[in-house]
């Protein structure tokens, strides 16, 4: 499970609510009507920015130390946003992908006789293997 922690600046919006920027990811901006709403939107925006960079094989920036980030005005504050890459991908990227594999015939026959769901077993085995790394 890969967790990321990036500082975000919550700016008080003139019309109410907040707009959020990420010093380490200038392309990542969002807004929300309340602190809670802005925080949830910041998680989604961060996820989009990080997965886009990963997909384009761009390196992820090293998060800045929150105490080293200058604030433009007294109405802004820094919030560290926690992002769970695995949870995000499960939520946004759970489209099924067909895979072809080969197993011994005897193993196939035994599994069919026991009513084993091949897709489920493969998914569980892959998740176990991924989590053990």
Chimera marker file (.cmm) of the C-alpha trace (Angstrom):
<marker_set name="trace">
<marker id="1" x="0.000" y="0.000" z="0.000" r="1" g="1" b="0" radius="0.5"/>
<marker id="2" x="1.669" y="3.200" z="-1.203" r="1" g="1" b="0" radius="0.5"/>
<marker id="3" x="0.851" y="6.316" z="0.801" r="1" g="1" b="0" radius="0.5"/>
<marker id="4" x="1.863" y="9.817" z="-0.249" r="1" g="1" b="0" radius="0.5"/>
<marker id="5" x="1.799" y="12.991" z="1.827" r="1" g="1" b="0" radius="0.5"/>
<marker id="6" x="1.873" y="16.348" z="0.029" r="1" g="1" b="0" radius="0.5"/>
<marker id="7" x="1.395" y="19.797" z="1.528" r="1" g="1" b="0" radius="0.5"/>
<marker id="8" x="-1.460" y="21.855" z="0.114" r="1" g="1" b="0" radius="0.5"/>
<marker id="9" x="-2.245" y="25.517" z="0.613" r="1" g="1" b="0" radius="0.5"/>
<marker id="10" x="-5.869" y="26.235" z="1.465" r="1" g="1" b="0" radius="0.5"/>
<marker id="11" x="-6.635" y="29.778" z="0.302" r="1" g="1" b="0" radius="0.5"/>
<marker id="12" x="-9.792" y="31.489" z="1.537" r="1" g="1" b="0" radius="0.5"/>
<marker id="13" x="-11.894" y="32.333" z="-1.526" r="1" g="1" b="0" radius="0.5"/>
<marker id="14" x="-13.545" y="35.747" z="-1.755" r="1" g="1" b="0" radius="0.5"/>
<marker id="15" x="-16.893" y="34.185" z="-2.653" r="1" g="1" b="0" radius="0.5"/>
<marker id="16" x="-16.662" y="31.751" z="0.264" r="1" g="1" b="0" radius="0.5"/>
<marker id="17" x="-15.085" y="28.369" z="0.675" r="1" g="1" b="0" radius="0.5"/>
<marker id="18" x="-11.521" y="27.567" z="-0.271" r="1" g="1" b="0" radius="0.5"/>
<marker id="19" x="-9.361" y="27.039" z="-3.293" r="1" g="1" b="0" radius="0.5"/>
<marker id="20" x="-6.444" y="24.654" z="-2.943" r="1" g="1" b="0" radius="0.5"/>
<marker id="21" x="-3.013" y="24.619" z="-4.561" r="1" g="1" b="0" radius="0.5"/>
<marker id="22" x="-0.071" y="22.234" z="-4.245" r="1" g="1" b="0" radius="0.5"/>
<marker id="23" x="3.387" y="23.866" z="-4.232" r="1" g="1" b="0" radius="0.5"/>
<marker id="24" x="5.019" y="20.656" z="-5.492" r="1" g="1" b="0" radius="0.5"/>
<marker id="25" x="2.442" y="20.079" z="-8.238" r="1" g="1" b="0" radius="0.5"/>
<marker id="26" x="1.642" y="23.419" z="-9.904" r="1" g="1" b="0" radius="0.5"/>
<marker id="27" x="-0.878" y="21.806" z="-12.264" r="1" g="1" b="0" radius="0.5"/>
<marker id="28" x="-2.911" y="20.555" z="-9.301" r="1" g="1" b="0" radius="0.5"/>
<marker id="29" x="-5.645" y="23.005" z="-8.261" r="1" g="1" b="0" radius="0.5"/>
<marker id="30" x="-9.114" y="22.505" z="-6.835" r="1" g="1" b="0" radius="0.5"/>
<marker id="31" x="-11.739" y="24.148" z="-4.642" r="1" g="1" b="0" radius="0.5"/>
<marker id="32" x="-14.441" y="23.375" z="-2.109" r="1" g="1" b="0" radius="0.5"/>
<marker id="33" x="-17.323" y="25.071" z="-0.318" r="1" g="1" b="0" radius="0.5"/>
<marker id="34" x="-16.053" y="24.075" z="3.146" r="1" g="1" b="0" radius="0.5"/>
<marker id="35" x="-12.811" y="22.834" z="4.680" r="1" g="1" b="0" radius="0.5"/>
<marker id="36" x="-14.072" y="19.249" z="4.514" r="1" g="1" b="0" radius="0.5"/>
<marker id="37" x="-15.230" y="19.602" z="0.920" r="1" g="1" b="0" radius="0.5"/>
<marker id="38" x="-11.952" y="21.254" z="-0.111" r="1" g="1" b="0" radius="0.5"/>
<marker id="39" x="-9.984" y="18.481" z="1.619" r="1" g="1" b="0" radius="0.5"/>
<marker id="40" x="-11.886" y="15.740" z="-0.230" r="1" g="1" b="0" radius="0.5"/>
<marker id="41" x="-11.480" y="17.598" z="-3.520" r="1" g="1" b="0" radius="0.5"/>
<marker id="42" x="-7.753" y="17.991" z="-2.773" r="1" g="1" b="0" radius="0.5"/>
<marker id="43" x="-7.390" y="14.219" z="-2.356" r="1" g="1" b="0" radius="0.5"/>
<marker id="44" x="-9.068" y="13.649" z="-5.727" r="1" g="1" b="0" radius="0.5"/>
<marker id="45" x="-7.001" y="16.358" z="-7.456" r="1" g="1" b="0" radius="0.5"/>
<marker id="46" x="-3.785" y="14.992" z="-5.960" r="1" g="1" b="0" radius="0.5"/>
<marker id="47" x="-4.721" y="11.493" z="-7.114" r="1" g="1" b="0" radius="0.5"/>
<marker id="48" x="-5.361" y="12.706" z="-10.632" r="1" g="1" b="0" radius="0.5"/>
<marker id="49" x="-2.036" y="14.580" z="-10.763" r="1" g="1" b="0" radius="0.5"/>
<marker id="50" x="0.023" y="11.705" z="-9.338" r="1" g="1" b="0" radius="0.5"/>
<marker id="51" x="-1.559" y="8.999" z="-11.493" r="1" g="1" b="0" radius="0.5"/>
<marker id="52" x="-1.182" y="11.203" z="-14.574" r="1" g="1" b="0" radius="0.5"/>
<marker id="53" x="2.512" y="11.685" z="-13.841" r="1" g="1" b="0" radius="0.5"/>
<marker id="54" x="2.947" y="7.948" z="-13.208" r="1" g="1" b="0" radius="0.5"/>
<marker id="55" x="1.114" y="7.074" z="-16.414" r="1" g="1" b="0" radius="0.5"/>
<marker id="56" x="3.401" y="9.448" z="-18.349" r="1" g="1" b="0" radius="0.5"/>
<marker id="57" x="6.441" y="7.928" z="-16.590" r="1" g="1" b="0" radius="0.5"/>
<marker id="58" x="7.303" y="11.283" z="-15.037" r="1" g="1" b="0" radius="0.5"/>
<marker id="59" x="8.983" y="11.230" z="-11.629" r="1" g="1" b="0" radius="0.5"/>
<marker id="60" x="6.849" y="12.185" z="-8.660" r="1" g="1" b="0" radius="0.5"/>
<marker id="61" x="8.149" y="15.287" z="-6.901" r="1" g="1" b="0" radius="0.5"/>
<marker id="62" x="9.582" y="15.064" z="-3.420" r="1" g="1" b="0" radius="0.5"/>
<marker id="63" x="7.094" y="16.708" z="-1.051" r="1" g="1" b="0" radius="0.5"/>
<marker id="64" x="8.188" y="20.043" z="0.391" r="1" g="1" b="0" radius="0.5"/>
<marker id="65" x="8.495" y="20.449" z="4.132" r="1" g="1" b="0" radius="0.5"/>
<marker id="66" x="5.315" y="22.275" z="5.229" r="1" g="1" b="0" radius="0.5"/>
<marker id="67" x="7.277" y="24.690" z="7.446" r="1" g="1" b="0" radius="0.5"/>
<marker id="68" x="9.349" y="25.768" z="4.411" r="1" g="1" b="0" radius="0.5"/>
<marker id="69" x="6.376" y="26.887" z="2.304" r="1" g="1" b="0" radius="0.5"/>
<marker id="70" x="5.715" y="30.642" z="2.289" r="1" g="1" b="0" radius="0.5"/>
<marker id="71" x="2.085" y="31.750" z="2.536" r="1" g="1" b="0" radius="0.5"/>
<marker id="72" x="0.857" y="34.693" z="0.448" r="1" g="1" b="0" radius="0.5"/>
<marker id="73" x="-1.628" y="35.995" z="2.986" r="1" g="1" b="0" radius="0.5"/>
<marker id="74" x="-2.916" y="35.525" z="6.518" r="1" g="1" b="0" radius="0.5"/>
<marker id="75" x="-6.094" y="33.817" z="5.250" r="1" g="1" b="0" radius="0.5"/>
<marker id="76" x="-4.141" y="30.849" z="3.844" r="1" g="1" b="0" radius="0.5"/>
<marker id="77" x="-3.022" y="27.789" z="5.731" r="1" g="1" b="0" radius="0.5"/>
<marker id="78" x="-1.140" y="24.593" z="4.972" r="1" g="1" b="0" radius="0.5"/>
<marker id="79" x="-2.744" y="21.176" z="5.204" r="1" g="1" b="0" radius="0.5"/>
<marker id="80" x="-0.888" y="17.938" z="4.517" r="1" g="1" b="0" radius="0.5"/>
<marker id="81" x="-2.969" y="15.760" z="2.204" r="1" g="1" b="0" radius="0.5"/>
<marker id="82" x="-2.651" y="11.990" z="2.593" r="1" g="1" b="0" radius="0.5"/>
<marker id="83" x="-3.158" y="10.011" z="-0.586" r="1" g="1" b="0" radius="0.5"/>
<marker id="84" x="-3.522" y="6.223" z="-0.859" r="1" g="1" b="0" radius="0.5"/>
<marker id="85" x="-2.572" y="5.178" z="-4.396" r="1" g="1" b="0" radius="0.5"/>
<marker id="86" x="-4.043" y="1.671" z="-4.101" r="1" g="1" b="0" radius="0.5"/>
<marker id="87" x="-7.422" y="2.895" z="-2.816" r="1" g="1" b="0" radius="0.5"/>
<marker id="88" x="-7.542" y="5.535" z="-5.555" r="1" g="1" b="0" radius="0.5"/>
<marker id="89" x="-6.782" y="2.998" z="-8.270" r="1" g="1" b="0" radius="0.5"/>
<marker id="90" x="-9.399" y="0.599" z="-6.915" r="1" g="1" b="0" radius="0.5"/>
<marker id="91" x="-11.975" y="3.383" z="-6.994" r="1" g="1" b="0" radius="0.5"/>
<marker id="92" x="-11.069" y="4.820" z="-10.400" r="1" g="1" b="0" radius="0.5"/>
<marker id="93" x="-9.417" y="1.995" z="-12.294" r="1" g="1" b="0" radius="0.5"/>
<marker id="94" x="-11.315" y="-1.210" z="-11.552" r="1" g="1" b="0" radius="0.5"/>
<marker id="95" x="-12.129" y="-2.017" z="-15.167" r="1" g="1" b="0" radius="0.5"/>
<marker id="96" x="-11.660" y="-5.718" z="-15.815" r="1" g="1" b="0" radius="0.5"/>
<marker id="97" x="-8.818" y="-6.732" z="-18.130" r="1" g="1" b="0" radius="0.5"/>
<marker id="98" x="-8.866" y="-10.090" z="-19.887" r="1" g="1" b="0" radius="0.5"/>
<marker id="99" x="-5.718" y="-12.180" z="-19.452" r="1" g="1" b="0" radius="0.5"/>
<marker id="100" x="-4.784" y="-15.441" z="-21.122" r="1" g="1" b="0" radius="0.5"/>
<marker id="101" x="-2.765" y="-17.890" z="-19.078" r="1" g="1" b="0" radius="0.5"/>
<marker id="102" x="-1.680" y="-21.487" z="-19.184" r="1" g="1" b="0" radius="0.5"/>
<marker id="103" x="-1.961" y="-24.071" z="-16.415" r="1" g="1" b="0" radius="0.5"/>
<marker id="104" x="-1.513" y="-27.847" z="-16.457" r="1" g="1" b="0" radius="0.5"/>
<marker id="105" x="-4.576" y="-29.717" z="-17.693" r="1" g="1" b="0" radius="0.5"/>
<marker id="106" x="-4.884" y="-31.784" z="-14.502" r="1" g="1" b="0" radius="0.5"/>
<marker id="107" x="-4.932" y="-28.577" z="-12.403" r="1" g="1" b="0" radius="0.5"/>
<marker id="108" x="-7.616" y="-27.089" z="-14.623" r="1" g="1" b="0" radius="0.5"/>
<marker id="109" x="-9.792" y="-30.216" z="-14.290" r="1" g="1" b="0" radius="0.5"/>
<marker id="110" x="-9.408" y="-30.345" z="-10.478" r="1" g="1" b="0" radius="0.5"/>
<marker id="111" x="-10.247" y="-26.664" z="-10.119" r="1" g="1" b="0" radius="0.5"/>
<marker id="112" x="-13.317" y="-26.944" z="-12.349" r="1" g="1" b="0" radius="0.5"/>
<marker id="113" x="-14.501" y="-30.002" z="-10.397" r="1" g="1" b="0" radius="0.5"/>
<marker id="114" x="-14.240" y="-27.971" z="-7.178" r="1" g="1" b="0" radius="0.5"/>
<marker id="115" x="-16.074" y="-24.998" z="-8.706" r="1" g="1" b="0" radius="0.5"/>
<marker id="116" x="-13.121" y="-22.660" z="-8.192" r="1" g="1" b="0" radius="0.5"/>
<marker id="117" x="-13.462" y="-19.172" z="-9.653" r="1" g="1" b="0" radius="0.5"/>
<marker id="118" x="-10.209" y="-18.715" z="-11.593" r="1" g="1" b="0" radius="0.5"/>
<marker id="119" x="-10.459" y="-14.928" z="-11.779" r="1" g="1" b="0" radius="0.5"/>
<marker id="120" x="-11.043" y="-14.577" z="-8.057" r="1" g="1" b="0" radius="0.5"/>
<marker id="121" x="-8.142" y="-16.875" z="-7.153" r="1" g="1" b="0" radius="0.5"/>
<marker id="122" x="-5.786" y="-15.034" z="-9.507" r="1" g="1" b="0" radius="0.5"/>
<marker id="123" x="-6.831" y="-11.626" z="-8.128" r="1" g="1" b="0" radius="0.5"/>
<marker id="124" x="-6.357" y="-12.793" z="-4.530" r="1" g="1" b="0" radius="0.5"/>
<marker id="125" x="-2.942" y="-14.281" z="-5.340" r="1" g="1" b="0" radius="0.5"/>
<marker id="126" x="-1.817" y="-11.115" z="-7.124" r="1" g="1" b="0" radius="0.5"/>
<marker id="127" x="-2.958" y="-8.913" z="-4.230" r="1" g="1" b="0" radius="0.5"/>
<marker id="128" x="-1.091" y="-11.154" z="-1.754" r="1" g="1" b="0" radius="0.5"/>
<marker id="129" x="2.035" y="-10.972" z="-3.889" r="1" g="1" b="0" radius="0.5"/>
<marker id="130" x="1.774" y="-7.178" z="-4.267" r="1" g="1" b="0" radius="0.5"/>
<marker id="131" x="1.235" y="-6.623" z="-0.521" r="1" g="1" b="0" radius="0.5"/>
<marker id="132" x="4.217" y="-8.808" z="0.373" r="1" g="1" b="0" radius="0.5"/>
<marker id="133" x="6.629" y="-6.496" z="-1.468" r="1" g="1" b="0" radius="0.5"/>
<link id1="1" id2="2" r="1" g="1" b="0" radius="0.2"/>
<link id1="2" id2="3" r="1" g="1" b="0" radius="0.2"/>
<link id1="3" id2="4" r="1" g="1" b="0" radius="0.2"/>
<link id1="4" id2="5" r="1" g="1" b="0" radius="0.2"/>
<link id1="5" id2="6" r="1" g="1" b="0" radius="0.2"/>
<link id1="6" id2="7" r="1" g="1" b="0" radius="0.2"/>
<link id1="7" id2="8" r="1" g="1" b="0" radius="0.2"/>
<link id1="8" id2="9" r="1" g="1" b="0" radius="0.2"/>
<link id1="9" id2="10" r="1" g="1" b="0" radius="0.2"/>
<link id1="10" id2="11" r="1" g="1" b="0" radius="0.2"/>
<link id1="11" id2="12" r="1" g="1" b="0" radius="0.2"/>
<link id1="12" id2="13" r="1" g="1" b="0" radius="0.2"/>
<link id1="13" id2="14" r="1" g="1" b="0" radius="0.2"/>
<link id1="14" id2="15" r="1" g="1" b="0" radius="0.2"/>
<link id1="15" id2="16" r="1" g="1" b="0" radius="0.2"/>
<link id1="16" id2="17" r="1" g="1" b="0" radius="0.2"/>
<link id1="17" id2="18" r="1" g="1" b="0" radius="0.2"/>
<link id1="18" id2="19" r="1" g="1" b="0" radius="0.2"/>
<link id1="19" id2="20" r="1" g="1" b="0" radius="0.2"/>
<link id1="20" id2="21" r="1" g="1" b="0" radius="0.2"/>
<link id1="21" id2="22" r="1" g="1" b="0" radius="0.2"/>
<link id1="22" id2="23" r="1" g="1" b="0" radius="0.2"/>
<link id1="23" id2="24" r="1" g="1" b="0" radius="0.2"/>
<link id1="24" id2="25" r="1" g="1" b="0" radius="0.2"/>
<link id1="25" id2="26" r="1" g="1" b="0" radius="0.2"/>
<link id1="26" id2="27" r="1" g="1" b="0" radius="0.2"/>
<link id1="27" id2="28" r="1" g="1" b="0" radius="0.2"/>
<link id1="28" id2="29" r="1" g="1" b="0" radius="0.2"/>
<link id1="29" id2="30" r="1" g="1" b="0" radius="0.2"/>
<link id1="30" id2="31" r="1" g="1" b="0" radius="0.2"/>
<link id1="31" id2="32" r="1" g="1" b="0" radius="0.2"/>
<link id1="32" id2="33" r="1" g="1" b="0" radius="0.2"/>
<link id1="33" id2="34" r="1" g="1" b="0" radius="0.2"/>
<link id1="34" id2="35" r="1" g="1" b="0" radius="0.2"/>
<link id1="35" id2="36" r="1" g="1" b="0" radius="0.2"/>
<link id1="36" id2="37" r="1" g="1" b="0" radius="0.2"/>
<link id1="37" id2="38" r="1" g="1" b="0" radius="0.2"/>
<link id1="38" id2="39" r="1" g="1" b="0" radius="0.2"/>
<link id1="39" id2="40" r="1" g="1" b="0" radius="0.2"/>
<link id1="40" id2="41" r="1" g="1" b="0" radius="0.2"/>
<link id1="41" id2="42" r="1" g="1" b="0" radius="0.2"/>
<link id1="42" id2="43" r="1" g="1" b="0" radius="0.2"/>
<link id1="43" id2="44" r="1" g="1" b="0" radius="0.2"/>
<link id1="44" id2="45" r="1" g="1" b="0" radius="0.2"/>
<link id1="45" id2="46" r="1" g="1" b="0" radius="0.2"/>
<link id1="46" id2="47" r="1" g="1" b="0" radius="0.2"/>
<link id1="47" id2="48" r="1" g="1" b="0" radius="0.2"/>
<link id1="48" id2="49" r="1" g="1" b="0" radius="0.2"/>
<link id1="49" id2="50" r="1" g="1" b="0" radius="0.2"/>
<link id1="50" id2="51" r="1" g="1" b="0" radius="0.2"/>
<link id1="51" id2="52" r="1" g="1" b="0" radius="0.2"/>
<link id1="52" id2="53" r="1" g="1" b="0" radius="0.2"/>
<link id1="53" id2="54" r="1" g="1" b="0" radius="0.2"/>
<link id1="54" id2="55" r="1" g="1" b="0" radius="0.2"/>
<link id1="55" id2="56" r="1" g="1" b="0" radius="0.2"/>
<link id1="56" id2="57" r="1" g="1" b="0" radius="0.2"/>
<link id1="57" id2="58" r="1" g="1" b="0" radius="0.2"/>
<link id1="58" id2="59" r="1" g="1" b="0" radius="0.2"/>
<link id1="59" id2="60" r="1" g="1" b="0" radius="0.2"/>
<link id1="60" id2="61" r="1" g="1" b="0" radius="0.2"/>
<link id1="61" id2="62" r="1" g="1" b="0" radius="0.2"/>
<link id1="62" id2="63" r="1" g="1" b="0" radius="0.2"/>
<link id1="63" id2="64" r="1" g="1" b="0" radius="0.2"/>
<link id1="64" id2="65" r="1" g="1" b="0" radius="0.2"/>
<link id1="65" id2="66" r="1" g="1" b="0" radius="0.2"/>
<link id1="66" id2="67" r="1" g="1" b="0" radius="0.2"/>
<link id1="67" id2="68" r="1" g="1" b="0" radius="0.2"/>
<link id1="68" id2="69" r="1" g="1" b="0" radius="0.2"/>
<link id1="69" id2="70" r="1" g="1" b="0" radius="0.2"/>
<link id1="70" id2="71" r="1" g="1" b="0" radius="0.2"/>
<link id1="71" id2="72" r="1" g="1" b="0" radius="0.2"/>
<link id1="72" id2="73" r="1" g="1" b="0" radius="0.2"/>
<link id1="73" id2="74" r="1" g="1" b="0" radius="0.2"/>
<link id1="74" id2="75" r="1" g="1" b="0" radius="0.2"/>
<link id1="75" id2="76" r="1" g="1" b="0" radius="0.2"/>
<link id1="76" id2="77" r="1" g="1" b="0" radius="0.2"/>
<link id1="77" id2="78" r="1" g="1" b="0" radius="0.2"/>
<link id1="78" id2="79" r="1" g="1" b="0" radius="0.2"/>
<link id1="79" id2="80" r="1" g="1" b="0" radius="0.2"/>
<link id1="80" id2="81" r="1" g="1" b="0" radius="0.2"/>
<link id1="81" id2="82" r="1" g="1" b="0" radius="0.2"/>
<link id1="82" id2="83" r="1" g="1" b="0" radius="0.2"/>
<link id1="83" id2="84" r="1" g="1" b="0" radius="0.2"/>
<link id1="84" id2="85" r="1" g="1" b="0" radius="0.2"/>
<link id1="85" id2="86" r="1" g="1" b="0" radius="0.2"/>
<link id1="86" id2="87" r="1" g="1" b="0" radius="0.2"/>
<link id1="87" id2="88" r="1" g="1" b="0" radius="0.2"/>
<link id1="88" id2="89" r="1" g="1" b="0" radius="0.2"/>
<link id1="89" id2="90" r="1" g="1" b="0" radius="0.2"/>
<link id1="90" id2="91" r="1" g="1" b="0" radius="0.2"/>
<link id1="91" id2="92" r="1" g="1" b="0" radius="0.2"/>
<link id1="92" id2="93" r="1" g="1" b="0" radius="0.2"/>
<link id1="93" id2="94" r="1" g="1" b="0" radius="0.2"/>
<link id1="94" id2="95" r="1" g="1" b="0" radius="0.2"/>
<link id1="95" id2="96" r="1" g="1" b="0" radius="0.2"/>
<link id1="96" id2="97" r="1" g="1" b="0" radius="0.2"/>
<link id1="97" id2="98" r="1" g="1" b="0" radius="0.2"/>
<link id1="98" id2="99" r="1" g="1" b="0" radius="0.2"/>
<link id1="99" id2="100" r="1" g="1" b="0" radius="0.2"/>
<link id1="100" id2="101" r="1" g="1" b="0" radius="0.2"/>
<link id1="101" id2="102" r="1" g="1" b="0" radius="0.2"/>
<link id1="102" id2="103" r="1" g="1" b="0" radius="0.2"/>
<link id1="103" id2="104" r="1" g="1" b="0" radius="0.2"/>
<link id1="104" id2="105" r="1" g="1" b="0" radius="0.2"/>
<link id1="105" id2="106" r="1" g="1" b="0" radius="0.2"/>
<link id1="106" id2="107" r="1" g="1" b="0" radius="0.2"/>
<link id1="107" id2="108" r="1" g="1" b="0" radius="0.2"/>
<link id1="108" id2="109" r="1" g="1" b="0" radius="0.2"/>
<link id1="109" id2="110" r="1" g="1" b="0" radius="0.2"/>
<link id1="110" id2="111" r="1" g="1" b="0" radius="0.2"/>
<link id1="111" id2="112" r="1" g="1" b="0" radius="0.2"/>
<link id1="112" id2="113" r="1" g="1" b="0" radius="0.2"/>
<link id1="113" id2="114" r="1" g="1" b="0" radius="0.2"/>
<link id1="114" id2="115" r="1" g="1" b="0" radius="0.2"/>
<link id1="115" id2="116" r="1" g="1" b="0" radius="0.2"/>
<link id1="116" id2="117" r="1" g="1" b="0" radius="0.2"/>
<link id1="117" id2="118" r="1" g="1" b="0" radius="0.2"/>
<link id1="118" id2="119" r="1" g="1" b="0" radius="0.2"/>
<link id1="119" id2="120" r="1" g="1" b="0" radius="0.2"/>
<link id1="120" id2="121" r="1" g="1" b="0" radius="0.2"/>
<link id1="121" id2="122" r="1" g="1" b="0" radius="0.2"/>
<link id1="122" id2="123" r="1" g="1" b="0" radius="0.2"/>
<link id1="123" id2="124" r="1" g="1" b="0" radius="0.2"/>
<link id1="124" id2="125" r="1" g="1" b="0" radius="0.2"/>
<link id1="125" id2="126" r="1" g="1" b="0" radius="0.2"/>
<link id1="126" id2="127" r="1" g="1" b="0" radius="0.2"/>
<link id1="127" id2="128" r="1" g="1" b="0" radius="0.2"/>
<link id1="128" id2="129" r="1" g="1" b="0" radius="0.2"/>
<link id1="129" id2="130" r="1" g="1" b="0" radius="0.2"/>
<link id1="130" id2="131" r="1" g="1" b="0" radius="0.2"/>
<link id1="131" id2="132" r="1" g="1" b="0" radius="0.2"/>
<link id1="132" id2="133" r="1" g="1" b="0" radius="0.2"/>
</marker_set>
